[in-house]
């Protein structure tokens, strides 16, 4: 046990008791509706951890609704995110997994949450990031919406939110129903089941099960995994009374995959277990919660585990008609036996954060926030954020946001001892400092009328103390390596979006992104980033009965940097047709990359098809 562990635990308990004491004594009037009752097409909760409209939030936020997911015929979260603004996914497989970026950030700069909670993944090495295979483990069939916050988010979320936050929000109980669905495509096939008990007096529950099989993709690209996987989620609510509620979520997924390695077929048998218990309550002007989450990821093939336990208490108080204060505390224990010298090691951290939402008249909304984190290995870190929205009138507004974030080193990066096939060894470094990012963005939004809306954003981010591997002196052809703080990176860009209702059921939306992302220590551009990205999407919905819809979109990249060259350019044309019979039955069919382009640097592996059907009872 580390020397400061006992004091950390005591300090964390004191902080938690302070928050709970404040919770129990809050005497301010609560907002009438709880978050799960809002119209979620209008409100977002990820950017500020409170319900604000997209027009109010200072940060760049994108909301992908259930209707959006169905309109593009997605059968995986990866399919959905490929249509997001300034988010690029480089499809991977084998030992590397997916690489995805927001505004040029690297994969481990993006914090992925499920209902606002962290979930366990692989440790950092040898996969490059704990996020690289996370998209394949998310069950799209029970997703209600996805919220994407672009830019540093450390003031509310702590470590890992340097490039942004992706929050996967699942379905809550609404009414008794049973859904069965089937999908099949070039990449995978699956069948899924959704059971909603509806509200029976005080109790409600939702059960989701998904059984999938990733197809062998070797004919298209080497290194992709294939084989069966399954996932189960049980989400239960118990209303103690009209103002107090308990929620329990149990989640389990398992995969038995293999892929063609450089010398032979390799196998990956892995499972993840997550349990989260949340208490939510409200008093006159206050809304509070206490959540405890345990999540464990296990690689059964290598007998390696990564797990964490997280406790968070939070309270939002309406101190006046024009002011709301949100504050909380968090304590997390992380433990991994991935590739550490001692066989197992752990890290502990606690945090305090506070946010204020202040409305200065009817024109200006100010949202300052700050978070203090303490990690038992690298010490303390403070992450401030300041956002402002100025409403020129009902149809136009300026927004500005300054944010900071950091990433704490993983267990492997701190204590690792990994032998790479006996050729060389990668060593951890307990003296690592956290990566630190700061950045700002300025944006202008305008609705010309009920049919046309536009938004333009300029952003700039800088990172220092980035964690990299360097070769150690001595040795032969293959040198041992060690994690060190060495790099500085930056990203700068412009995002432009426009959406127009053409009438007769037609809607056209376009966006353009210019990005300059580079390693400042070498001058090299960052991998998986394009200088220019263009997307045009045309959607038609039959205007009378709304039972037919067709969505077609084209995505262009120019000057894409894949890690070796900057000259890659290309585009794909994609379309999906949906047919609905009321709200009971739906079928769809779609084709990606209609013109069968194959550009491996852009993850274009030829024409891909998918079909699906869903029935409600």
ROBA-163802 format. One record per residue (C-alpha): residue in three letters; x, y, z. Coordinates in Angstrom, 1 decimal. Layout:
<pts>
{ala {X Y Z}}
...
</pts>
This chain:
<pts>
{unk {0.0 0.0 0.0}}
{unk {1.3 3.5 -0.9}}
{unk {2.2 5.7 2.1}}
{unk {-0.5 8.3 1.4}}
{unk {-3.3 5.8 0.7}}
{unk {-4.8 6.0 4.2}}
{unk {-4.8 9.8 4.3}}
{unk {-6.3 9.9 0.8}}
{unk {-9.2 7.6 1.9}}
{unk {-9.8 9.7 5.0}}
{unk {-9.7 12.9 3.0}}
{unk {-12.2 11.5 0.5}}
{unk {-14.5 10.3 3.2}}
{unk {-14.5 13.7 4.8}}
{unk {-15.2 15.4 1.4}}
{unk {-18.1 13.0 0.7}}
{unk {-19.6 13.6 4.2}}
{unk {-19.4 17.3 3.6}}
{unk {-21.3 17.0 0.4}}
{unk {-23.9 14.7 1.9}}
{unk {-24.3 17.1 4.8}}
{unk {-24.9 19.9 2.3}}
{unk {-27.4 17.7 0.5}}
{unk {-29.4 16.8 3.5}}
{unk {-29.6 20.5 4.7}}
{unk {-30.5 22.0 1.3}}
{unk {-33.7 24.1 1.7}}
{unk {-33.9 25.6 -1.7}}
{unk {-36.7 25.0 -4.2}}
{unk {-36.1 22.4 -6.9}}
{unk {-36.9 22.7 -10.5}}
{unk {-40.3 21.2 -11.2}}
{unk {-39.1 18.5 -13.6}}
{unk {-36.3 16.0 -13.2}}
{unk {-33.8 15.5 -16.0}}
{unk {-35.3 12.3 -17.3}}
{unk {-38.6 14.1 -17.9}}
{unk {-37.2 16.8 -20.2}}
{unk {-37.8 16.8 -24.0}}
{unk {-34.3 15.5 -24.8}}
{unk {-34.5 16.8 -28.4}}
{unk {-34.1 20.3 -27.0}}
{unk {-32.1 19.9 -23.7}}
{unk {-28.6 18.6 -23.3}}
{unk {-27.0 17.4 -20.0}}
{unk {-23.4 16.5 -20.8}}
{unk {-21.9 19.9 -21.2}}
{unk {-22.8 21.3 -17.8}}
{unk {-24.3 18.2 -16.0}}
{unk {-27.5 20.2 -15.8}}
{unk {-30.3 20.6 -18.3}}
{unk {-29.7 23.5 -20.7}}
{unk {-30.9 24.0 -24.2}}
{unk {-28.4 23.7 -27.0}}
{unk {-28.8 27.4 -27.7}}
{unk {-27.8 28.2 -24.1}}
{unk {-24.7 25.9 -23.8}}
{unk {-21.5 27.8 -24.5}}
{unk {-19.6 24.7 -25.6}}
{unk {-19.9 23.1 -29.0}}
{unk {-22.4 20.3 -28.5}}
{unk {-23.9 17.9 -31.0}}
{unk {-26.9 15.7 -30.2}}
{unk {-27.6 12.6 -32.2}}
{unk {-31.2 11.4 -31.5}}
{unk {-32.8 8.0 -31.9}}
{unk {-34.4 9.3 -35.1}}
{unk {-31.0 10.3 -36.4}}
{unk {-29.6 6.9 -35.6}}
{unk {-32.5 5.2 -37.5}}
{unk {-32.3 7.6 -40.4}}
{unk {-28.7 6.6 -41.2}}
{unk {-29.5 2.9 -40.7}}
{unk {-26.7 2.5 -38.1}}
{unk {-26.1 -1.0 -36.7}}
{unk {-23.2 0.1 -34.4}}
{unk {-22.1 3.2 -32.5}}
{unk {-19.2 3.4 -35.0}}
{unk {-21.7 3.9 -37.8}}
{unk {-23.4 6.7 -35.9}}
{unk {-20.2 8.6 -35.0}}
{unk {-19.0 8.6 -38.5}}
{unk {-21.6 11.2 -39.3}}
{unk {-20.6 13.5 -36.4}}
{unk {-19.1 17.0 -37.0}}
{unk {-15.2 17.1 -36.9}}
{unk {-15.0 13.5 -35.5}}
{unk {-13.0 11.0 -37.6}}
{unk {-12.9 7.3 -37.1}}
{unk {-10.1 5.2 -38.5}}
{unk {-11.5 1.6 -38.5}}
{unk {-8.9 -0.7 -37.1}}
{unk {-8.7 -4.3 -35.9}}
{unk {-6.3 -6.9 -34.5}}
{unk {-3.9 -5.5 -31.9}}
{unk {-4.6 -1.8 -32.6}}
{unk {-8.4 -1.3 -32.7}}
{unk {-10.1 1.9 -33.8}}
{unk {-8.4 5.3 -33.8}}
{unk {-10.8 8.2 -33.5}}
{unk {-10.3 11.9 -33.0}}
{unk {-12.2 15.1 -32.2}}
{unk {-10.6 18.2 -33.6}}
{unk {-7.4 16.3 -34.2}}
{unk {-7.0 15.0 -30.6}}
{unk {-5.7 11.5 -30.1}}
{unk {-7.9 8.6 -29.1}}
{unk {-7.1 8.6 -25.4}}
{unk {-8.0 12.3 -25.2}}
{unk {-11.7 11.5 -25.6}}
{unk {-13.8 10.5 -22.5}}
{unk {-16.5 8.0 -23.4}}
{unk {-19.4 7.7 -20.9}}
{unk {-22.5 5.6 -20.6}}
{unk {-25.3 7.6 -18.9}}
{unk {-22.6 10.0 -17.5}}
{unk {-20.6 7.1 -16.0}}
{unk {-17.2 5.7 -16.9}}
{unk {-16.8 2.1 -18.0}}
{unk {-13.7 0.0 -17.9}}
{unk {-11.6 -0.8 -20.9}}
{unk {-8.2 -2.1 -21.7}}
{unk {-5.2 -0.4 -20.0}}
{unk {-3.2 1.9 -22.3}}
{unk {-0.5 -0.4 -23.5}}
{unk {-0.2 -2.2 -26.0}}
{unk {-3.4 -0.9 -27.5}}
{unk {-2.6 2.8 -27.7}}
{unk {-5.7 3.8 -25.7}}
{unk {-8.4 2.2 -23.5}}
{unk {-10.9 3.5 -26.1}}
{unk {-9.6 1.7 -29.2}}
{unk {-12.1 -1.2 -28.9}}
{unk {-14.8 0.4 -26.9}}
{unk {-17.1 1.2 -29.9}}
{unk {-17.5 -2.5 -30.6}}
{unk {-18.7 -3.2 -27.0}}
{unk {-21.5 -0.6 -27.0}}
{unk {-24.9 -1.9 -27.6}}
{unk {-26.6 0.5 -30.1}}
{unk {-30.0 -1.2 -29.8}}
{unk {-30.7 0.4 -26.4}}
{unk {-29.2 3.8 -27.2}}
{unk {-31.7 6.7 -26.9}}
{unk {-29.4 9.5 -27.9}}
{unk {-25.7 10.5 -28.1}}
{unk {-24.3 13.8 -26.9}}
{unk {-20.9 14.9 -28.1}}
{unk {-19.1 17.8 -26.4}}
{unk {-16.1 19.1 -28.4}}
{unk {-13.2 20.7 -26.5}}
{unk {-11.5 20.3 -23.1}}
{unk {-13.9 19.1 -20.4}}
{unk {-11.7 18.6 -17.4}}
{unk {-13.6 21.1 -15.1}}
{unk {-16.5 18.7 -14.7}}
{unk {-15.2 15.3 -15.7}}
{unk {-11.5 15.3 -14.6}}
{unk {-9.0 13.1 -16.3}}
{unk {-9.3 11.9 -20.0}}
{unk {-11.6 14.7 -21.4}}
{unk {-8.9 16.7 -23.2}}
{unk {-10.4 16.4 -26.7}}
{unk {-14.0 16.1 -25.7}}
{unk {-16.7 13.9 -24.2}}
{unk {-19.0 11.4 -25.8}}
{unk {-22.0 10.4 -23.6}}
{unk {-24.1 7.4 -24.7}}
{unk {-27.5 7.8 -23.1}}
{unk {-29.7 4.6 -23.0}}
{unk {-33.4 4.2 -23.0}}
{unk {-35.4 4.6 -19.8}}
{unk {-38.6 2.9 -18.9}}
{unk {-41.7 4.5 -20.6}}
{unk {-44.4 2.0 -21.1}}
{unk {-44.8 -1.8 -21.3}}
{unk {-43.4 -3.1 -24.6}}
{unk {-41.2 -5.8 -26.1}}
{unk {-39.0 -5.1 -29.1}}
{unk {-37.2 -7.6 -31.2}}
{unk {-34.8 -6.6 -33.9}}
{unk {-32.4 -8.1 -36.4}}
{unk {-29.6 -6.6 -38.5}}
{unk {-27.0 -7.9 -40.9}}
{unk {-24.3 -6.3 -42.9}}
{unk {-20.8 -6.6 -44.4}}
{unk {-19.2 -6.1 -41.0}}
{unk {-21.5 -7.8 -38.6}}
{unk {-24.9 -9.4 -37.9}}
{unk {-26.9 -9.3 -34.7}}
{unk {-30.3 -9.9 -33.1}}
{unk {-31.4 -7.8 -30.1}}
{unk {-34.2 -7.8 -27.6}}
{unk {-35.7 -4.9 -25.5}}
{unk {-38.2 -5.5 -22.6}}
{unk {-39.7 -2.6 -20.8}}
{unk {-42.0 -3.4 -17.9}}
{unk {-43.5 0.1 -17.7}}
{unk {-44.1 1.7 -14.4}}
{unk {-45.8 -0.7 -11.9}}
{unk {-46.6 1.5 -9.0}}
{unk {-43.1 2.4 -7.8}}
{unk {-41.0 0.0 -9.8}}
{unk {-39.9 -0.1 -13.5}}
{unk {-37.2 -2.0 -15.3}}
{unk {-35.6 -2.2 -18.8}}
{unk {-33.8 -5.4 -19.9}}
{unk {-31.7 -5.4 -23.1}}
{unk {-29.9 -8.3 -24.7}}
{unk {-27.8 -8.3 -27.9}}
{unk {-26.1 -11.2 -29.6}}
{unk {-23.8 -10.3 -32.5}}
{unk {-21.2 -11.8 -34.7}}
{unk {-18.4 -9.8 -36.4}}
{unk {-17.8 -11.2 -39.8}}
{unk {-14.3 -12.2 -41.0}}
{unk {-13.2 -9.0 -42.9}}
{unk {-9.9 -10.3 -44.1}}
{unk {-11.0 -10.1 -47.7}}
{unk {-11.3 -6.3 -47.3}}
{unk {-8.6 -5.5 -44.8}}
{unk {-6.1 -7.4 -42.7}}
{unk {-6.2 -7.5 -38.9}}
{unk {-9.9 -7.1 -38.3}}
{unk {-11.3 -9.2 -35.5}}
{unk {-14.2 -11.6 -36.0}}
{unk {-16.3 -13.9 -34.0}}
{unk {-19.3 -13.8 -31.5}}
{unk {-20.0 -11.3 -28.8}}
{unk {-23.0 -10.7 -26.5}}
{unk {-24.2 -8.0 -24.0}}
{unk {-26.9 -7.7 -21.4}}
{unk {-28.1 -4.7 -19.5}}
{unk {-30.6 -4.5 -16.7}}
{unk {-31.7 -0.9 -15.7}}
{unk {-34.1 -0.7 -12.7}}
{unk {-35.8 2.3 -11.1}}
{unk {-37.6 2.4 -7.7}}
{unk {-39.5 5.5 -6.7}}
{unk {-39.3 5.8 -3.0}}
{unk {-41.7 8.7 -3.2}}
{unk {-42.4 11.6 -5.5}}
{unk {-39.0 13.2 -4.8}}
{unk {-36.6 10.3 -4.1}}
{unk {-35.5 7.5 -6.4}}
{unk {-33.1 4.6 -6.6}}
{unk {-31.6 3.3 -9.8}}
{unk {-29.6 0.1 -10.3}}
{unk {-27.8 -0.7 -13.5}}
{unk {-26.1 -4.1 -14.1}}
{unk {-24.2 -4.5 -17.4}}
{unk {-22.3 -7.5 -18.7}}
{unk {-20.7 -8.1 -22.1}}
{unk {-18.4 -10.9 -23.4}}
{unk {-16.6 -11.4 -26.7}}
{unk {-14.8 -14.4 -28.1}}
{unk {-12.9 -13.0 -31.1}}
{unk {-9.9 -13.8 -33.2}}
{unk {-7.8 -12.2 -35.9}}
{unk {-5.0 -13.0 -38.2}}
{unk {-1.8 -11.8 -36.6}}
{unk {1.6 -11.5 -38.4}}
{unk {2.4 -15.1 -37.7}}
{unk {-0.7 -16.9 -36.7}}
{unk {-4.4 -16.5 -35.7}}
{unk {-4.6 -14.8 -32.3}}
{unk {-7.6 -15.1 -30.0}}
{unk {-9.2 -12.5 -27.7}}
{unk {-11.6 -13.7 -25.0}}
{unk {-12.7 -10.8 -22.9}}
{unk {-15.6 -9.7 -20.7}}
{unk {-16.7 -6.6 -18.9}}
{unk {-18.9 -6.3 -15.8}}
{unk {-20.4 -3.0 -14.5}}
{unk {-22.7 -2.2 -11.6}}
{unk {-23.9 1.2 -10.7}}
{unk {-26.2 2.3 -7.9}}
{unk {-27.6 5.8 -7.8}}
{unk {-29.8 7.7 -5.4}}
{unk {-31.5 10.8 -6.7}}
{unk {-33.5 13.2 -4.6}}
{unk {-34.8 16.8 -4.5}}
{unk {-35.9 19.3 -1.9}}
{unk {-37.4 22.7 -2.3}}
{unk {-34.8 24.3 -4.5}}
{unk {-32.2 21.5 -4.7}}
{unk {-31.5 18.4 -6.8}}
{unk {-28.9 15.9 -5.6}}
{unk {-27.5 12.5 -6.3}}
{unk {-25.1 9.9 -4.9}}
{unk {-23.6 7.3 -7.3}}
{unk {-21.4 4.3 -6.8}}
{unk {-20.0 2.5 -9.8}}
{unk {-17.8 -0.6 -10.1}}
{unk {-16.5 -1.7 -13.5}}
{unk {-14.1 -4.5 -14.4}}
{unk {-12.6 -5.5 -17.7}}
{unk {-10.9 -8.9 -18.0}}
{unk {-8.8 -10.3 -20.8}}
{unk {-9.3 -14.0 -20.2}}
{unk {-6.8 -15.0 -22.8}}
{unk {-3.9 -13.3 -21.0}}
{unk {-5.5 -13.5 -17.5}}
{unk {-5.2 -9.7 -17.2}}
{unk {-7.7 -7.4 -15.4}}
{unk {-8.4 -3.7 -15.2}}
{unk {-11.0 -2.4 -12.8}}
{unk {-12.1 0.7 -10.9}}
{unk {-14.5 1.8 -8.2}}
{unk {-15.9 5.3 -8.4}}
{unk {-18.1 7.2 -5.9}}
{unk {-19.6 10.6 -6.7}}
{unk {-21.9 13.0 -4.8}}
{unk {-23.4 16.0 -6.6}}
{unk {-25.9 18.8 -5.7}}
{unk {-27.5 21.5 -7.9}}
{unk {-29.0 24.4 -6.0}}
{unk {-31.2 27.1 -7.4}}
{unk {-29.9 30.0 -5.2}}
{unk {-32.0 32.6 -7.0}}
{unk {-34.2 32.9 -10.1}}
{unk {-31.1 33.8 -12.1}}
{unk {-28.5 31.6 -10.5}}
{unk {-27.8 27.9 -10.0}}
{unk {-24.8 26.4 -8.3}}
{unk {-23.7 22.8 -8.9}}
{unk {-21.0 21.2 -6.8}}
{unk {-19.7 17.7 -6.1}}
{unk {-17.0 15.4 -5.0}}
{unk {-15.6 12.2 -6.5}}
{unk {-13.3 9.4 -5.3}}
{unk {-11.9 6.7 -7.6}}
{unk {-9.7 3.7 -7.1}}
{unk {-8.1 2.2 -10.3}}
{unk {-6.4 -1.1 -10.3}}
{unk {-4.8 -3.1 -13.1}}
{unk {-2.8 -6.2 -13.7}}
{unk {-2.3 -5.7 -17.4}}
{unk {1.4 -5.5 -17.8}}
{unk {2.8 -4.2 -14.5}}
{unk {6.0 -5.4 -12.9}}
{unk {4.5 -6.3 -9.5}}
{unk {1.6 -8.2 -11.1}}
{unk {-0.9 -5.7 -9.8}}
{unk {-0.9 -2.0 -8.9}}
{unk {-3.4 0.7 -8.2}}
{unk {-3.9 4.4 -8.2}}
{unk {-6.2 6.5 -6.1}}
{unk {-7.6 10.0 -6.7}}
{unk {-10.2 12.3 -5.3}}
{unk {-11.8 15.5 -6.7}}
{unk {-13.9 18.5 -5.8}}
{unk {-15.7 20.6 -8.4}}
{unk {-18.1 23.6 -8.5}}
{unk {-20.0 25.3 -11.3}}
{unk {-22.1 28.4 -11.4}}
{unk {-24.8 29.3 -13.9}}
{unk {-25.5 33.0 -13.7}}
{unk {-28.0 34.9 -15.9}}
{unk {-27.2 38.6 -16.1}}
{unk {-30.5 39.9 -17.4}}
{unk {-32.1 38.3 -20.5}}
{unk {-29.0 38.7 -22.7}}
{unk {-26.0 37.1 -21.0}}
{unk {-25.5 33.6 -19.5}}
{unk {-22.1 33.0 -17.7}}
{unk {-21.0 29.6 -16.6}}
{unk {-17.7 29.5 -14.7}}
{unk {-16.5 26.1 -13.2}}
{unk {-13.4 24.7 -11.6}}
{unk {-12.3 21.3 -10.5}}
{unk {-9.5 20.2 -8.1}}
{unk {-8.1 16.7 -8.5}}
{unk {-5.5 14.9 -6.4}}
{unk {-3.8 11.7 -7.6}}
{unk {-1.6 9.6 -5.2}}
{unk {1.2 9.3 -7.8}}
{unk {1.5 12.7 -9.5}}
{unk {-0.2 15.0 -7.0}}
{unk {-2.7 17.8 -7.5}}
{unk {-4.2 19.4 -10.6}}
{unk {-6.7 22.2 -11.1}}
{unk {-8.9 22.5 -14.2}}
{unk {-10.8 25.8 -14.7}}
{unk {-13.5 26.6 -17.3}}
{unk {-15.3 29.7 -18.3}}
{unk {-18.2 29.9 -20.8}}
{unk {-20.5 32.6 -21.9}}
{unk {-23.5 32.9 -24.2}}
{unk {-24.7 36.3 -25.3}}
{unk {-28.2 36.5 -26.9}}
{unk {-28.3 39.2 -29.5}}
{unk {-32.0 38.4 -30.1}}
{unk {-34.2 35.3 -30.2}}
{unk {-32.5 34.1 -33.4}}
{unk {-28.8 34.9 -33.0}}
{unk {-26.2 34.5 -30.3}}
{unk {-22.4 34.7 -29.6}}
{unk {-20.7 32.0 -27.6}}
{unk {-17.2 31.9 -26.0}}
{unk {-15.6 29.2 -23.9}}
{unk {-12.2 28.7 -22.3}}
{unk {-11.5 25.2 -21.0}}
{unk {-8.7 23.0 -19.6}}
{unk {-8.3 19.3 -19.1}}
{unk {-5.7 16.7 -18.3}}
{unk {-5.1 13.0 -18.5}}
{unk {-3.6 11.1 -15.6}}
{unk {-1.1 8.3 -16.6}}
{unk {-2.5 4.8 -16.7}}
{unk {-1.4 2.0 -14.5}}
{unk {0.7 0.6 -17.4}}
{unk {2.3 3.9 -18.1}}
{unk {3.2 4.3 -14.4}}
{unk {4.3 0.8 -13.5}}
{unk {4.4 -1.3 -16.7}}
{unk {6.8 -4.0 -17.6}}
{unk {5.7 -5.4 -21.0}}
{unk {7.9 -7.7 -23.1}}
{unk {7.0 -7.4 -26.8}}
{unk {7.5 -10.9 -28.1}}
{unk {10.9 -11.1 -26.4}}
{unk {12.3 -8.5 -28.8}}
{unk {12.2 -5.5 -26.4}}
{unk {10.6 -4.4 -23.2}}
{unk {8.4 -1.4 -22.5}}
{unk {8.8 0.1 -19.0}}
{unk {6.5 2.3 -17.0}}
{unk {7.6 5.5 -15.3}}
{unk {6.3 6.3 -11.8}}
{unk {7.6 9.9 -12.2}}
{unk {5.3 10.7 -15.1}}
{unk {3.3 14.0 -15.0}}
{unk {-0.2 14.2 -16.3}}
{unk {-0.8 15.5 -19.8}}
{unk {-2.4 19.0 -19.7}}
{unk {-4.6 20.7 -22.3}}
{unk {-6.1 24.2 -22.5}}
{unk {-8.1 25.8 -25.3}}
{unk {-10.8 28.2 -26.3}}
{unk {-13.5 28.5 -28.9}}
{unk {-15.6 31.4 -30.3}}
{unk {-18.8 30.8 -32.2}}
{unk {-21.8 32.6 -33.7}}
{unk {-25.2 30.9 -34.3}}
{unk {-28.1 32.3 -36.3}}
{unk {-31.5 31.1 -37.4}}
{unk {-32.7 33.1 -40.5}}
{unk {-36.2 31.7 -40.1}}
{unk {-37.9 28.5 -39.1}}
{unk {-36.3 26.7 -42.1}}
{unk {-32.6 27.7 -42.0}}
{unk {-30.0 27.6 -39.2}}
{unk {-26.2 28.2 -39.3}}
{unk {-23.3 28.0 -36.9}}
{unk {-19.6 28.9 -37.3}}
{unk {-16.9 28.2 -34.7}}
{unk {-13.2 28.9 -34.4}}
{unk {-11.2 26.9 -31.8}}
{unk {-7.6 26.5 -30.7}}
{unk {-6.1 23.9 -28.2}}
{unk {-2.6 23.3 -26.9}}
{unk {-1.3 20.3 -25.0}}
{unk {1.9 19.9 -23.0}}
{unk {3.6 17.0 -21.2}}
{unk {2.1 14.6 -23.7}}
{unk {3.1 11.0 -22.8}}
{unk {5.2 9.1 -25.4}}
{unk {7.5 6.1 -25.6}}
{unk {11.2 6.7 -26.2}}
{unk {14.0 4.2 -26.9}}
{unk {16.5 3.6 -24.2}}
{unk {20.3 3.7 -24.9}}
{unk {22.1 0.4 -25.5}}
{unk {20.8 -2.9 -26.8}}
{unk {20.8 -4.3 -30.3}}
{unk {18.5 -3.9 -33.2}}
{unk {15.4 -3.6 -30.9}}
{unk {15.8 -1.2 -28.1}}
{unk {13.9 -1.2 -24.8}}
{unk {11.5 1.7 -24.4}}
{unk {10.1 3.8 -21.6}}
{unk {7.2 6.2 -21.1}}
{unk {8.2 9.8 -20.7}}
{unk {6.7 13.3 -20.9}}
{unk {8.0 14.8 -24.1}}
{unk {5.6 16.2 -26.7}}
{unk {3.7 19.4 -27.2}}
{unk {0.8 19.4 -29.6}}
{unk {-1.7 21.9 -30.9}}
{unk {-4.8 22.0 -32.9}}
{unk {-6.6 25.0 -34.6}}
{unk {-9.6 25.0 -36.8}}
{unk {-12.9 26.3 -38.1}}
{unk {-16.2 24.5 -38.1}}
{unk {-19.2 25.7 -40.3}}
{unk {-22.6 24.1 -40.2}}
{unk {-25.8 24.9 -42.1}}
{unk {-29.2 23.3 -42.2}}
{unk {-32.1 24.2 -44.5}}
{unk {-35.7 22.8 -44.8}}
{unk {-36.3 22.6 -48.5}}
{unk {-40.0 21.8 -48.1}}
{unk {-42.1 18.8 -49.2}}
{unk {-40.2 16.6 -46.7}}
{unk {-36.7 17.5 -47.9}}
{unk {-34.0 18.7 -45.5}}
{unk {-30.4 19.6 -46.5}}
{unk {-27.6 19.9 -44.0}}
{unk {-23.9 20.6 -44.7}}
{unk {-20.8 21.2 -42.7}}
{unk {-17.2 22.1 -43.4}}
{unk {-14.2 21.6 -41.1}}
{unk {-10.7 23.1 -41.5}}
{unk {-8.1 21.6 -39.2}}
{unk {-4.4 22.2 -38.5}}
{unk {-3.3 19.6 -35.9}}
{unk {0.4 19.1 -35.3}}
{unk {3.2 18.0 -32.9}}
{unk {4.9 21.2 -32.0}}
{unk {8.1 19.5 -30.9}}
{unk {8.7 18.0 -34.4}}
{unk {6.4 20.1 -36.7}}
{unk {4.7 16.9 -37.9}}
{unk {1.0 16.8 -38.5}}
{unk {-1.0 14.6 -36.1}}
{unk {-2.2 11.3 -37.5}}
{unk {-5.8 10.6 -38.4}}
{unk {-6.5 14.2 -39.2}}
{unk {-7.6 15.8 -42.5}}
{unk {-6.9 19.4 -43.4}}
{unk {-10.4 19.8 -44.9}}
{unk {-13.5 17.7 -44.3}}
{unk {-16.9 18.3 -46.1}}
{unk {-20.2 16.6 -45.5}}
{unk {-23.5 17.1 -47.3}}
{unk {-26.6 15.2 -46.3}}
{unk {-30.0 15.2 -47.9}}
{unk {-32.9 13.7 -46.1}}
{unk {-36.5 13.1 -47.4}}
{unk {-39.4 12.0 -45.2}}
{unk {-42.7 11.3 -46.7}}
{unk {-44.7 14.4 -45.4}}
{unk {-48.1 12.9 -44.9}}
{unk {-47.8 9.6 -43.0}}
{unk {-44.0 9.8 -42.5}}
{unk {-43.7 6.1 -43.1}}
{unk {-41.0 6.4 -45.8}}
{unk {-37.6 8.1 -45.4}}
{unk {-34.5 8.3 -47.5}}
{unk {-31.1 9.7 -46.3}}
{unk {-28.1 10.2 -48.6}}
{unk {-24.8 11.8 -47.7}}
{unk {-21.4 12.4 -49.1}}
{unk {-18.2 12.9 -47.1}}
{unk {-15.0 14.3 -48.6}}
{unk {-11.5 14.4 -47.1}}
{unk {-8.6 16.4 -48.5}}
{unk {-5.0 16.3 -47.3}}
{unk {-5.6 13.5 -44.9}}
{unk {-2.6 12.5 -42.8}}
{unk {-2.5 8.8 -41.9}}
{unk {0.8 8.9 -40.1}}
{unk {3.1 8.7 -43.1}}
{unk {1.7 11.0 -45.9}}
{unk {-0.5 14.1 -46.2}}
{unk {-1.7 13.6 -49.7}}
{unk {-4.6 11.2 -49.2}}
{unk {-8.0 12.6 -50.4}}
{unk {-11.2 10.9 -51.2}}
{unk {-15.0 10.7 -50.7}}
{unk {-17.8 8.2 -50.1}}
{unk {-21.4 8.4 -51.1}}
{unk {-23.8 6.6 -48.8}}
{unk {-27.6 6.1 -48.6}}
{unk {-30.3 4.4 -46.4}}
{unk {-34.0 3.7 -47.0}}
{unk {-36.4 3.3 -44.1}}
{unk {-39.9 2.0 -44.2}}
{unk {-42.2 2.2 -41.1}}
{unk {-45.7 0.9 -40.4}}
{unk {-46.8 3.2 -37.6}}
{unk {-44.6 2.9 -34.5}}
{unk {-44.7 -0.9 -34.5}}
{unk {-42.6 -2.1 -37.4}}
{unk {-39.6 -0.8 -39.2}}
{unk {-37.3 -2.2 -41.9}}
{unk {-34.3 -0.5 -43.5}}
{unk {-31.5 -1.1 -46.1}}
{unk {-28.4 0.9 -46.8}}
{unk {-25.1 1.0 -48.7}}
{unk {-22.0 2.8 -47.6}}
{unk {-19.3 3.7 -50.2}}
{unk {-21.7 3.1 -53.1}}
{unk {-19.0 3.5 -55.7}}
{unk {-16.8 0.8 -54.2}}
{unk {-13.7 2.9 -53.5}}
{unk {-10.8 1.2 -51.7}}
{unk {-8.4 3.6 -50.0}}
{unk {-7.0 1.9 -46.9}}
{unk {-5.4 5.1 -45.6}}
{unk {-8.9 6.6 -45.3}}
{unk {-10.4 3.3 -44.0}}
{unk {-12.3 2.9 -47.3}}
{unk {-12.6 -0.9 -47.8}}
{unk {-15.0 -1.0 -50.7}}
{unk {-18.8 -1.2 -50.8}}
{unk {-20.5 -2.1 -47.5}}
{unk {-24.2 -3.1 -47.1}}
{unk {-26.5 -3.4 -44.2}}
{unk {-30.2 -4.3 -43.6}}
{unk {-32.4 -4.6 -40.6}}
{unk {-35.9 -5.1 -39.2}}
{unk {-37.5 -4.2 -35.9}}
{unk {-40.9 -5.1 -34.4}}
{unk {-42.7 -3.8 -31.2}}
{unk {-45.3 -5.7 -29.3}}
</pts>
